[in-house]
Every structure is written in C-alpha cells, then in structure tokens.
C-alpha cells in the first residue's frame, strides 16, 4: 500500500517530460559522433532523480504552506490527502537527494575524468539543480511563489538539460545549439503555464503569485501561444541549419496536435479543462524529443 502512495507522490506522469532535454542533447551529440551510452544512461537517471526530488519537495512545500486544499484541481497530493506525513516526505526527499547525487557523481566523473575544471563546474551546477528542485515551493523565499517558476523551468529543463547533456559528450558548444535548448525550454515552460492556469484560483487565494496570477488568465493564454510558436520556430531553424534530411523533420509532427491544443486552450473557460491539456503538451514534448533522438542517432 505504501509503495503505491510513494509512486503517486513521485508523480510518474511528470517523468517523461524531465528526460526530454537529455534525449535532445544526446541526439545532437550523435551528429558529432560522440554519443556514449554509459553517460547517456547516467544522465537519464540523474535527471529522473532531480524530477523526483522536485515532485516530493513540491508536495511538501505546498502542503506546509496550505496551498493544497480540497478545492485543488488535478491529482491529489500525498500530504494534502494525508497519505504521507511531513516527516515522511522530508525523509523521502533526503533519500532522493542522496541517490541522485550518487548518479550525478558517477556521471560527472565518467564524462570529465581528466578535465578538472569541468568537474568543478558541473559539480556546482548539480548542487544548484538540487537546490532549485527543492526551493521551488519549500522555504519562506520559495521562488515558485514569486512568479519565477517559468524562468527556472526554462533554464533547467531547456538550457541546462539540453546544452549540459550535449557538453557531457562533446566538451564544446556552438551558438546553433541554443535553438533546440530554447525549443525544449519553451515547451517545458508551457507545461508549467498550463499547470498554473489550472490552479489560478487556488494560487490566487493563498498568495502563490505565479506568472499566471500576475498576468491574468487572458494574457497567460497569449503567453502560452507565444511559447508554442517559439518552440516550433527554434526547432525548425535548427533542423534547417544542421542540414537535416526529410525523416529527421518528422519530430515536428507533434506541432499538429499542439496546434489543435492551442485552439482548445483559447476556448477553455473552466479551470478543470486545463488538466488534460497539460498532459498533452508534456507527452508531445517527450515524443518530439524521442523522435529527434532516434532521427539523429539510430537512423543517422
């Protein structure tokens, strides 16, 4: 029974989105013929660990602050429902941090053995990533309550995930590499935006000043469409600039359902209707990343 509760608290449905940046960065590394399967696996495990830390900390932080209540739309939280106590969640966060640091340590050592300057840099980035995963909702100065969640998601799920994973393999970056990173970052931010659109009323009542609360629903919808457009534009520009062949453009097919999704979002008037759209964007991001990886790796 407890195992089922912990699986629910981990929020399995969020995990595919978290590895999207790793898939894209690894696919880019394949273009240079520098993909390493051991580094790839460790990068995936490290990213999953960070997402699990974030999910448990989010459950704990919102639970402590009373943000989650019976009127909340979406999956019930473990602390909100009484399935897990605050102490149990803190223990779960601690264990997740320890395990994740083990994976990250192995990853950094494998990627940068012989590069001491990069060992230090990525160790600092790893510590920052763990801090960001926890401080989204935990603590008096939680940045998720100040409208900064979008910026952190864009940076960590997009820039750091894509460019960081690429650098693990290649030890170098080019300006063109920013384009896929921005594409994944904006889609990941769009997922958070939908989450915050869904929770607009409850967040407003408890003083959780997300960007949606600051913008209002109408302008947050326009912001959402902008994120989707920038993601499509950046990925299209990268594929053209990298000399991609026809089948490698197949990853862009996800923008067809995303276009239909945008039409649906424009018409939504009920907060509950945002929840299924959130899953659509998260899975679309993952499938785009997976097709990108396959296009530039298996079929290259």
One Martini backbone bead per residue (centre of mass of N, CA, C, O) as a GRO file, in nm:
protein
  300
    1UNK     BB    1   0.058   0.061  -0.023
    2UNK     BB    2   0.300   0.261   0.012
    3UNK     BB    3   0.410   0.229  -0.272
    4UNK     BB    4   0.168   0.368  -0.410
    5UNK     BB    5   0.203   0.639  -0.267
    6UNK     BB    6   0.490   0.703  -0.371
    7UNK     BB    7   0.422   0.692  -0.672
    8UNK     BB    8   0.227   0.928  -0.654
    9UNK     BB    9   0.432   1.139  -0.538
   10UNK     BB   10   0.632   1.118  -0.785
   11UNK     BB   11   0.487   1.144  -1.054
   12UNK     BB   12   0.510   0.974  -1.334
   13UNK     BB   13   0.391   1.179  -1.555
   14UNK     BB   14   0.657   1.379  -1.532
   15UNK     BB   15   0.912   1.216  -1.639
   16UNK     BB   16   0.928   1.242  -1.950
   17UNK     BB   17   0.985   1.549  -1.960
   18UNK     BB   18   1.264   1.546  -1.801
   19UNK     BB   19   1.418   1.378  -2.054
   20UNK     BB   20   1.405   1.552  -2.314
   21UNK     BB   21   1.677   1.707  -2.304
   22UNK     BB   22   1.858   1.455  -2.315
   23UNK     BB   23   1.766   1.349  -2.589
   24UNK     BB   24   1.850   1.598  -2.752
   25UNK     BB   25   2.148   1.623  -2.666
   26UNK     BB   26   2.220   1.332  -2.763
   27UNK     BB   27   2.139   1.370  -3.057
   28UNK     BB   28   2.349   1.593  -3.111
   29UNK     BB   29   2.599   1.418  -3.045
   30UNK     BB   30   2.560   1.224  -3.290
   31UNK     BB   31   2.651   1.423  -3.509
   32UNK     BB   32   2.958   1.403  -3.378
   33UNK     BB   33   3.010   1.105  -3.275
   34UNK     BB   34   2.967   1.131  -2.916
   35UNK     BB   35   2.812   0.895  -2.808
   36UNK     BB   36   2.747   0.769  -2.468
   37UNK     BB   37   2.577   0.528  -2.303
   38UNK     BB   38   2.664   0.570  -2.007
   39UNK     BB   39   2.610   0.872  -1.993
   40UNK     BB   40   2.317   0.859  -2.081
   41UNK     BB   41   2.207   0.692  -1.843
   42UNK     BB   42   2.307   0.879  -1.614
   43UNK     BB   43   2.150   1.128  -1.709
   44UNK     BB   44   1.870   1.008  -1.680
   45UNK     BB   45   1.887   0.935  -1.376
   46UNK     BB   46   1.952   1.221  -1.273
   47UNK     BB   47   1.693   1.358  -1.383
   48UNK     BB   48   1.490   1.183  -1.237
   49UNK     BB   49   1.587   1.258  -0.954
   50UNK     BB   50   1.525   1.563  -0.973
   51UNK     BB   51   1.219   1.529  -1.024
   52UNK     BB   52   1.154   1.379  -0.762
   53UNK     BB   53   1.245   1.595  -0.572
   54UNK     BB   54   1.051   1.812  -0.675
   55UNK     BB   55   0.784   1.662  -0.618
   56UNK     BB   56   0.821   1.620  -0.312
   57UNK     BB   57   0.877   1.919  -0.242
   58UNK     BB   58   0.610   2.028  -0.351
   59UNK     BB   59   0.429   1.871  -0.162
   60UNK     BB   60   0.553   1.982   0.098
   61UNK     BB   61   0.545   2.292   0.053
   62UNK     BB   62   0.236   2.319  -0.005
   63UNK     BB   63   0.145   2.174   0.253
   64UNK     BB   64   0.267   2.368   0.465
   65UNK     BB   65   0.121   2.632   0.330
   66UNK     BB   66  -0.180   2.542   0.224
   67UNK     BB   67  -0.229   2.525  -0.089
   68UNK     BB   68  -0.350   2.261  -0.051
   69UNK     BB   69  -0.684   2.151  -0.126
   70UNK     BB   70  -1.007   2.040  -0.190
   71UNK     BB   71  -1.017   2.249  -0.450
   72UNK     BB   72  -0.812   2.115  -0.600
   73UNK     BB   73  -0.690   2.057  -0.913
   74UNK     BB   74  -0.615   1.741  -0.963
   75UNK     BB   75  -0.397   1.562  -0.822
   76UNK     BB   76  -0.344   1.429  -0.533
   77UNK     BB   77  -0.174   1.488  -0.256
   78UNK     BB   78  -0.012   1.331  -0.004
   79UNK     BB   79  -0.041   1.548   0.223
   80UNK     BB   80  -0.329   1.643   0.167
   81UNK     BB   81  -0.454   1.337   0.209
   82UNK     BB   82  -0.261   1.178   0.435
   83UNK     BB   83  -0.058   0.956   0.320
   84UNK     BB   84   0.167   1.167   0.405
   85UNK     BB   85   0.394   1.300   0.595
   86UNK     BB   86   0.620   1.537   0.651
   87UNK     BB   87   0.842   1.344   0.751
   88UNK     BB   88   0.829   1.144   0.515
   89UNK     BB   89   0.897   1.348   0.293
   90UNK     BB   90   1.172   1.436   0.403
   91UNK     BB   91   1.295   1.156   0.377
   92UNK     BB   92   1.247   1.122   0.072
   93UNK     BB   93   1.418   1.362  -0.013
   94UNK     BB   94   1.687   1.274   0.109
   95UNK     BB   95   1.715   1.006  -0.044
   96UNK     BB   96   1.698   1.132  -0.329
   97UNK     BB   97   1.949   1.308  -0.304
   98UNK     BB   98   2.156   1.088  -0.257
   99UNK     BB   99   2.105   0.920  -0.513
  100UNK     BB  100   2.146   1.153  -0.716
  101UNK     BB  101   2.442   1.218  -0.637
  102UNK     BB  102   2.552   0.950  -0.729
  103UNK     BB  103   2.480   0.974  -1.027
  104UNK     BB  104   2.621   1.247  -1.074
  105UNK     BB  105   2.904   1.160  -0.993
  106UNK     BB  106   2.936   0.942  -1.211
  107UNK     BB  107   2.885   1.127  -1.451
  108UNK     BB  108   3.112   1.334  -1.411
  109UNK     BB  109   3.346   1.136  -1.406
  110UNK     BB  110   3.297   1.005  -1.684
  111UNK     BB  111   3.303   1.280  -1.854
  112UNK     BB  112   3.564   1.442  -1.669
  113UNK     BB  113   3.805   1.273  -1.683
  114UNK     BB  114   4.069   1.510  -1.708
  115UNK     BB  115   3.857   1.767  -1.627
  116UNK     BB  116   3.867   1.962  -1.359
  117UNK     BB  117   3.704   2.218  -1.442
  118UNK     BB  118   3.438   2.052  -1.506
  119UNK     BB  119   3.395   1.915  -1.240
  120UNK     BB  120   3.335   2.175  -1.081
  121UNK     BB  121   3.111   2.301  -1.252
  122UNK     BB  122   2.909   2.050  -1.242
  123UNK     BB  123   2.889   2.040  -0.937
  124UNK     BB  124   2.756   2.318  -0.907
  125UNK     BB  125   2.512   2.260  -1.095
  126UNK     BB  126   2.402   2.026  -0.929
  127UNK     BB  127   2.351   2.184  -0.669
  128UNK     BB  128   2.159   2.388  -0.804
  129UNK     BB  129   1.946   2.183  -0.901
  130UNK     BB  130   1.867   2.083  -0.620
  131UNK     BB  131   1.787   2.353  -0.505
  132UNK     BB  132   1.565   2.415  -0.719
  133UNK     BB  133   1.388   2.163  -0.662
  134UNK     BB  134   1.322   2.259  -0.363
  135UNK     BB  135   1.272   2.593  -0.383
  136UNK     BB  136   1.000   2.624  -0.531
  137UNK     BB  137   0.823   2.568  -0.234
  138UNK     BB  138   1.050   2.582  -0.024
  139UNK     BB  139   1.016   2.820   0.188
  140UNK     BB  140   0.995   3.168   0.225
  141UNK     BB  141   1.166   3.201  -0.074
  142UNK     BB  142   0.998   3.072  -0.284
  143UNK     BB  143   1.000   3.108  -0.631
  144UNK     BB  144   0.707   3.002  -0.707
  145UNK     BB  145   0.575   3.258  -0.532
  146UNK     BB  146   0.727   3.489  -0.749
  147UNK     BB  147   0.718   3.411  -1.069
  148UNK     BB  148   0.996   3.210  -1.135
  149UNK     BB  149   0.932   2.928  -1.257
  150UNK     BB  150   0.965   2.973  -1.563
  151UNK     BB  151   1.265   3.042  -1.564
  152UNK     BB  152   1.368   2.777  -1.432
  153UNK     BB  153   1.250   2.580  -1.637
  154UNK     BB  154   1.392   2.690  -1.885
  155UNK     BB  155   1.684   2.651  -1.779
  156UNK     BB  156   1.671   2.341  -1.680
  157UNK     BB  157   1.493   2.198  -1.913
  158UNK     BB  158   1.661   2.341  -2.139
  159UNK     BB  159   1.952   2.458  -2.126
  160UNK     BB  160   2.086   2.253  -1.926
  161UNK     BB  161   1.984   1.986  -2.041
  162UNK     BB  162   2.083   2.015  -2.336
  163UNK     BB  163   2.368   2.151  -2.310
  164UNK     BB  164   2.478   1.972  -2.085
  165UNK     BB  165   2.454   1.697  -2.230
  166UNK     BB  166   2.624   1.773  -2.474
  167UNK     BB  167   2.886   1.845  -2.311
  168UNK     BB  168   2.943   1.565  -2.196
  169UNK     BB  169   3.039   1.466  -2.488
  170UNK     BB  170   3.199   1.728  -2.641
  171UNK     BB  171   3.318   1.993  -2.479
  172UNK     BB  172   3.117   2.169  -2.666
  173UNK     BB  173   2.976   2.480  -2.810
  174UNK     BB  174   2.717   2.629  -3.005
  175UNK     BB  175   2.489   2.858  -3.106
  176UNK     BB  176   2.292   2.652  -3.244
  177UNK     BB  177   2.234   2.485  -2.973
  178UNK     BB  178   2.011   2.679  -2.858
  179UNK     BB  179   1.755   2.602  -3.017
  180UNK     BB  180   1.668   2.329  -2.880
  181UNK     BB  181   1.674   2.444  -2.593
  182UNK     BB  182   1.444   2.647  -2.637
  183UNK     BB  183   1.230   2.449  -2.732
  184UNK     BB  184   1.218   2.280  -2.468
  185UNK     BB  185   1.185   2.517  -2.268
  186UNK     BB  186   0.909   2.625  -2.376
  187UNK     BB  187   0.746   2.366  -2.342
  188UNK     BB  188   0.796   2.331  -2.039
  189UNK     BB  189   0.670   2.607  -1.967
  190UNK     BB  190   0.388   2.538  -2.080
  191UNK     BB  191   0.323   2.329  -1.867
  192UNK     BB  192   0.335   2.520  -1.626
  193UNK     BB  193   0.122   2.719  -1.729
  194UNK     BB  194  -0.112   2.516  -1.721
  195UNK     BB  195  -0.092   2.456  -1.422
  196UNK     BB  196  -0.146   2.761  -1.341
  197UNK     BB  197  -0.419   2.787  -1.480
  198UNK     BB  198  -0.561   2.568  -1.316
  199UNK     BB  199  -0.452   2.717  -1.024
  200UNK     BB  200  -0.538   3.017  -1.008
  201UNK     BB  201  -0.742   3.038  -0.773
  202UNK     BB  202  -0.581   2.899  -0.543
  203UNK     BB  203  -0.325   3.073  -0.568
  204UNK     BB  204  -0.460   3.349  -0.514
  205UNK     BB  205  -0.567   3.286  -0.222
  206UNK     BB  206  -0.254   3.205  -0.104
  207UNK     BB  207  -0.017   3.378  -0.257
  208UNK     BB  208   0.062   3.238  -0.534
  209UNK     BB  209   0.271   3.422  -0.759
  210UNK     BB  210   0.236   3.351  -1.041
  211UNK     BB  211   0.241   3.443  -1.364
  212UNK     BB  212  -0.063   3.408  -1.398
  213UNK     BB  213  -0.148   3.590  -1.164
  214UNK     BB  214  -0.005   3.844  -1.285
  215UNK     BB  215  -0.146   3.836  -1.580
  216UNK     BB  216  -0.367   3.651  -1.626
  217UNK     BB  217  -0.548   3.448  -1.824
  218UNK     BB  218  -0.544   3.588  -2.102
  219UNK     BB  219  -0.232   3.650  -2.112
  220UNK     BB  220  -0.143   3.355  -2.054
  221UNK     BB  221  -0.243   3.247  -2.324
  222UNK     BB  222  -0.063   3.417  -2.507
  223UNK     BB  223   0.198   3.312  -2.383
  224UNK     BB  224   0.149   3.019  -2.469
  225UNK     BB  225   0.153   3.064  -2.777
  226UNK     BB  226   0.439   3.177  -2.783
  227UNK     BB  227   0.586   2.924  -2.684
  228UNK     BB  228   0.500   2.736  -2.917
  229UNK     BB  229   0.618   2.905  -3.150
  230UNK     BB  230   0.917   2.914  -3.059
  231UNK     BB  231   0.962   2.612  -3.062
  232UNK     BB  232   0.911   2.564  -3.362
  233UNK     BB  233   1.113   2.768  -3.479
  234UNK     BB  234   1.376   2.657  -3.349
  235UNK     BB  235   1.363   2.366  -3.458
  236UNK     BB  236   1.348   2.440  -3.757
  237UNK     BB  237   1.617   2.599  -3.771
  238UNK     BB  238   1.799   2.367  -3.684
  239UNK     BB  239   1.736   2.163  -3.907
  240UNK     BB  240   1.829   2.347  -4.136
  241UNK     BB  241   2.123   2.413  -4.028
  242UNK     BB  242   2.202   2.088  -4.000
  243UNK     BB  243   2.097   1.924  -4.256
  244UNK     BB  244   1.842   1.783  -4.251
  245UNK     BB  245   1.649   1.527  -4.327
  246UNK     BB  246   1.334   1.439  -4.377
  247UNK     BB  247   1.297   1.234  -4.125
  248UNK     BB  248   1.402   1.455  -3.909
  249UNK     BB  249   1.125   1.627  -3.931
  250UNK     BB  250   0.919   1.440  -3.775
  251UNK     BB  251   0.920   1.583  -3.493
  252UNK     BB  252   0.713   1.816  -3.592
  253UNK     BB  253   0.432   1.663  -3.575
  254UNK     BB  254   0.348   1.761  -3.281
  255UNK     BB  255   0.233   2.047  -3.387
  256UNK     BB  256  -0.045   1.953  -3.458
  257UNK     BB  257  -0.165   1.888  -3.174
  258UNK     BB  258  -0.069   2.167  -3.063
  259UNK     BB  259  -0.257   2.336  -3.237
  260UNK     BB  260  -0.520   2.212  -3.125
  261UNK     BB  261  -0.456   2.286  -2.836
  262UNK     BB  262  -0.461   2.597  -2.873
  263UNK     BB  263  -0.759   2.612  -2.947
  264UNK     BB  264  -0.861   2.493  -2.683
  265UNK     BB  265  -0.741   2.702  -2.488
  266UNK     BB  266  -0.893   2.950  -2.599
  267UNK     BB  267  -1.187   2.809  -2.505
  268UNK     BB  268  -1.130   2.797  -2.213
  269UNK     BB  269  -1.327   2.837  -1.888
  270UNK     BB  270  -1.231   2.584  -1.727
  271UNK     BB  271  -0.992   2.478  -1.516
  272UNK     BB  272  -1.022   2.162  -1.554
  273UNK     BB  273  -0.948   2.172  -1.874
  274UNK     BB  274  -0.628   2.197  -1.838
  275UNK     BB  275  -0.525   1.916  -1.748
  276UNK     BB  276  -0.526   1.750  -2.022
  277UNK     BB  277  -0.338   1.958  -2.167
  278UNK     BB  278  -0.085   1.911  -2.004
  279UNK     BB  279  -0.036   1.618  -2.102
  280UNK     BB  280  -0.010   1.681  -2.403
  281UNK     BB  281   0.250   1.856  -2.386
  282UNK     BB  282   0.434   1.661  -2.238
  283UNK     BB  283   0.416   1.426  -2.449
  284UNK     BB  284   0.499   1.591  -2.698
  285UNK     BB  285   0.780   1.659  -2.599
  286UNK     BB  286   0.881   1.371  -2.570
  287UNK     BB  287   0.827   1.276  -2.867
  288UNK     BB  288   1.007   1.483  -3.000
  289UNK     BB  289   1.268   1.397  -2.855
  290UNK     BB  290   1.265   1.101  -2.946
  291UNK     BB  291   1.264   1.155  -3.254
  292UNK     BB  292   1.523   1.314  -3.254
  293UNK     BB  293   1.707   1.095  -3.142
  294UNK     BB  294   1.648   0.882  -3.363
  295UNK     BB  295   1.718   1.059  -3.613
  296UNK     BB  296   2.033   1.118  -3.487
  297UNK     BB  297   2.103   0.802  -3.433
  298UNK     BB  298   1.981   0.537  -3.555
  299UNK     BB  299   1.936   0.689  -3.859
  300UNK     BB  300   2.229   0.822  -3.930
   0.00000   0.00000   0.00000
